[in-house]
């Protein structure tokens, strides 16, 4: 990760202006041209493509920095797949939420198979930095195969993750 000085090195505009534009773009539903007008009211002239380049350059870096402070999801996950249409093409959406409804992770894939399920679980485990205590699935066999036995690193040897099929967990007394 770059230092703050290196991150904004060689830019025409002050870093406060760049951070302000990126933050407003992410926080409020503003277009690039709306941001140009708002910044112009403060006496600074810039093009909408400049803001677009700032968004492309700085959002991944800011997201990486913000994720260090994000709260982790709970220890119990519910995972399901659904079929959604995006830009005229049907795609599978894999998603996981914790007990409180907080999104753990999501992934779009063209196929609904074991490889896609494994990719989703690898990504979710990596983003959380730890294995959940329990995973409840919707009963599709590929997902069960994908969740299977999560890989345990030496630091996670004692962690036990239970994988439940929804049809089984609905019958359990809570």
C-alpha positions in Angstrom: 0.0 0.0 0.0 1.4 3.4 -1.0 1.8 6.2 1.5 -0.5 9.2 1.2 2.2 11.4 -0.3 3.1 8.8 -2.9 -0.6 8.2 -3.7 -1.2 11.8 -4.8 2.3 12.5 -6.1 2.3 14.3 -9.5 -1.4 15.3 -9.5 -2.4 18.8 -10.7 -5.1 19.2 -8.0 -4.7 19.2 -4.2 -5.3 15.9 -2.6 -8.2 17.3 -0.5 -10.1 18.2 -3.8 -9.5 14.7 -5.1 -10.6 13.0 -1.9 -13.7 15.3 -1.7 -14.8 14.5 -5.3 -14.3 10.7 -4.8 -16.1 10.7 -1.5 -19.1 12.7 -2.8 -19.3 10.5 -5.8 -19.4 7.3 -3.7 -21.6 8.7 -0.9 -24.2 10.6 -2.9 -25.8 9.7 -6.2 -24.0 12.4 -8.3 -22.8 12.2 -11.8 -19.4 13.4 -12.9 -20.9 16.5 -14.4 -22.8 17.3 -11.2 -19.5 17.1 -9.3 -17.9 19.5 -11.9 -20.7 22.0 -11.2 -20.3 21.7 -7.4 -16.5 22.1 -7.6 -16.9 25.0 -10.1 -19.1 26.8 -7.4 -16.0 26.7 -5.2 -13.9 28.3 -7.9 -12.1 25.3 -9.3 -12.4 24.4 -13.0 -12.0 20.8 -14.1 -13.4 18.4 -16.6 -15.8 15.5 -15.9 -13.3 13.1 -17.4 -10.7 14.1 -14.7 -13.2 13.1 -12.0 -13.8 9.8 -13.8 -10.0 9.1 -13.9 -9.8 9.9 -10.1 -12.7 7.5 -9.4 -10.9 4.7 -11.4 -7.6 5.4 -9.8 -8.5 6.0 -6.2 -11.6 4.0 -5.4 -9.8 0.6 -5.3 -7.1 2.1 -3.1 -9.6 3.8 -0.7 -11.6 0.5 -0.6 -8.5 -1.4 0.4 -7.7 1.1 3.2 -11.3 1.2 4.4 -11.7 -2.6 4.5 -9.0 -2.7 7.2 -11.4 -1.0 9.6 -14.5 -2.8 8.5 -16.3 -5.0 11.0 -16.2 -8.7 10.2 -19.3 -10.7 9.5 -20.8 -13.0 12.2 -19.8 -16.6 12.8 -22.9 -18.1 11.2 -23.5 -17.6 7.4 -26.5 -18.3 5.1 -25.4 -18.9 1.5 -27.7 -19.1 -1.5 -27.6 -18.8 -5.3 -30.0 -17.1 -7.5 -30.4 -16.4 -11.2 -30.5 -12.7 -12.2 -30.5 -10.9 -15.5 -27.6 -8.3 -15.9 -27.3 -6.3 -19.1 -29.5 -8.8 -20.9 -27.6 -11.9 -19.8 -28.7 -14.4 -17.2 -26.1 -14.9 -14.5 -25.8 -16.8 -11.2 -25.4 -14.6 -8.1 -23.8 -16.4 -5.2 -24.2 -14.5 -1.9 -23.6 -15.0 1.8 -25.1 -13.1 4.7 -24.5 -13.4 8.4 -27.0 -13.9 11.1 -27.7 -10.2 11.4 -28.2 -9.8 7.6 -24.8 -8.2 6.9 -23.5 -9.2 3.5 -20.4 -11.3 3.8 -19.6 -11.5 0.1 -21.1 -12.0 -3.3 -20.0 -13.3 -6.7 -21.5 -13.4 -10.2 -20.8 -16.5 -12.4 -22.0 -17.7 -15.7 -22.2 -21.3 -14.5 -23.7 -22.9 -11.3 -21.2 -25.7 -10.6 -18.7 -26.9 -8.0 -15.9 -24.8 -9.4 -18.0 -21.6 -9.1 -19.1 -22.5 -5.5 -15.4 -23.2 -4.5 -14.3 -19.9 -6.0 -17.1 -18.1 -4.1 -16.2 -19.8 -0.8 -12.4 -19.1 -1.3 -13.2 -15.5 -1.9 -15.5 -15.2 1.1 -13.1 -16.9 3.5 -10.2 -14.7 2.3 -12.3 -11.5 2.6 -13.2 -12.3 6.2 -9.8 -13.6 7.2 -11.4 -16.4 9.2 -13.7 -19.4 8.8 -17.3 -19.2 10.0 -18.6 -21.4 12.8 -21.5 -22.6 10.6 -22.6 -22.3 7.0 -26.2 -23.0 6.0 -26.8 -23.8 2.3 -29.9 -24.0 0.2 -29.5 -27.7 -0.6 -27.9 -27.5 -4.1 -25.3 -30.3 -4.3 -22.6 -28.2 -6.1 -22.7 -25.6 -3.2 -22.4 -28.4 -0.7 -19.4 -29.7 -2.6 -17.9 -26.3 -2.9 -18.2 -25.6 0.8 -17.1 -29.1 1.7 -14.2 -29.0 4.0 -12.8 -25.5 4.1 -9.0 -25.6 3.9 -7.4 -25.1 7.3 -4.1 -23.2 7.6 -1.9 -23.9 10.6 -3.4 -20.9 12.4 -6.9 -22.3 11.8 -6.3 -25.9 12.9 -8.7 -25.6 15.8 -11.5 -24.0 13.8 -14.4 -26.3 13.0 -16.9 -25.2 10.4 -20.2 -27.0 10.2 -22.0 -27.1 6.9 -25.7 -27.6 7.0 -28.2 -28.3 4.2 -31.2 -26.0 4.6 -33.7 -28.9 4.5 -31.8 -30.4 7.4 -31.5 -27.2 9.4 -35.2 -26.4 9.0 -36.1 -29.6 10.8 -33.7 -28.9 13.7 -35.1 -27.5 16.9 -33.7 -24.1 17.7 
